Amino acid sequence: MKKHLMSPGPTPVPEDVLLTMAEPMVHHRTPDFIAKVGKAMEGLQYIFQTENDILIFSSSGTGAMEGAVANILNPDDKALIIRNGKFAERWGEIAESFKTDPIYLDVDWGEICDPDEIKEILNENPDIKAVYTQLTETSTGVVMPIKELGEIIKDTDALLIVDAISGLAGQEFYMDKWNVDICVAGSQKGLMLPPGHAYAAVSDKAWKVIEKNEQPHYYFDWMIYKKKLVGSHKDPFTGSVVHVKGLLKVIDRIKSEGIENMFQRYKVLAEATQNAVKALGLDLFAKAPCDVETSVKIPESVDGKKLTKLMRDKYGFTIAGGQKHVKGKIIRIAHMGYIEAFDVISVIAGLEMVLKELGWDFKVGAGVAAAQQVISEKYKF
Ligand SMILES: *Cc1c(COP(=O)(O)O)cnc(C)c1O
């Protein structure tokens, strides 16, 4: 059975990237490889849309999240965490584990914050050092109002710190134009690589805070990366050389498409998926749906856990279910990374077959037709 990986990470890896990563091993201290690291950092600046420094870590995305807390907040420092999903909660767990003093703005899963509320909280708490949020909260499928938050936070002493692990290279995002101070990402989602690399882009405003940080850390001490990696393109440790090589191929792909065209393409994939599930009589879970994943409410009469299991075991489609209290109640179809129009049409076809088997009443073919219509009108192959 052919496997279709449509989960929000890991995502499929393009053929040219796989081939590069399978080449014989190279040494990480050769001039040739160090030049590749420099090129990768430059390419990431394009993808993040920033002139800020880029850091590369050999870890999963959470390593960069941890660094973005531990290098910013000293024990007892106050931070604001907008908590509206599982990954937002992770910011809180990290902040608490480093004995900082996070305050939470709790928002229902599937919803986003009101930027005015953030403004009020910052006014009332001028000692907040940083605001932590996601570009796209993968557990619910929403996109956060980063641009609006940037407008508010840029005139304060606080930093805006964004987890774009699932959003980068899919969801529209401009780090510099939107006044983001730290943005973290990972390799295995929009960036079409295997898991194992994490990235952070760091503004001058953030470096001023990092330079004064007193929290104990070693592997994720960002000052070491600034000195070695930013300074001379040398990884302080033995970084994943295969990821760097793969990343260069990914950068070529993204540059040749152009970032604006890329944003537009994922927008169309999202619209096709959203229209398809609505045509099947289902509702979206996210109030502000993102472009890299579609989260869908599963009706009570349908067994959501059985649905994802049948999709995978019977037809080969790996999609995601819900996490925590929405387990079994939603499904999440990812259209990030190396996913194109016919992948979306296929997954909708599979979803229809499974929904029929589980007794949901709808017109077979309606979802596929809705996706086809959006794609034939708007998708640029
Ligand atoms: C996947 C994901 C993470 C976790 O990344 P890992 O690579 O699994 O450590 C964090 N935040 C968001 C928004 C994600 O989608």
The ligand as a MOL file (V3000), in Angstrom:
LIG
                    3D

  0  0  0     0  0            999 V3000
M  V30 BEGIN CTAB
M  V30 COUNTS 15 15 0 0 0
M  V30 BEGIN ATOM
M  V30 1 C 5.4610 20.2720 16.0640 0
M  V30 2 C 5.3700 21.4890 16.8660 0
M  V30 3 C 6.1860 21.7020 17.9710 0
M  V30 4 C 7.1350 20.6500 18.4830 0
M  V30 5 O 8.1730 20.4370 17.6520 0
M  V30 6 P 9.1430 19.1740 17.8590 0
M  V30 7 O 9.9700 19.2210 16.6130 0
M  V30 8 O 8.2630 17.9700 17.9510 0
M  V30 9 O 9.9430 19.3970 19.0780 0
M  V30 10 C 6.0850 22.8980 18.6360 0
M  V30 11 N 5.2330 23.8550 18.2380 0
M  V30 12 C 4.4310 23.6880 17.1760 0
M  V30 13 C 3.4960 24.7820 16.7870 0
M  V30 14 C 4.4630 22.4990 16.4600 0
M  V30 15 O 3.6570 22.3190 15.4070 0
M  V30 END ATOM
M  V30 BEGIN BOND
M  V30 1 1 1 2
M  V30 2 1 2 3
M  V30 3 2 2 14
M  V30 4 1 3 4
M  V30 5 2 3 10
M  V30 6 1 4 5
M  V30 7 1 5 6
M  V30 8 2 6 7
M  V30 9 1 6 8
M  V30 10 1 6 9
M  V30 11 1 10 11
M  V30 12 2 11 12
M  V30 13 1 12 13
M  V30 14 1 12 14
M  V30 15 1 14 15
M  V30 END BOND
M  V30 END CTAB
M  END
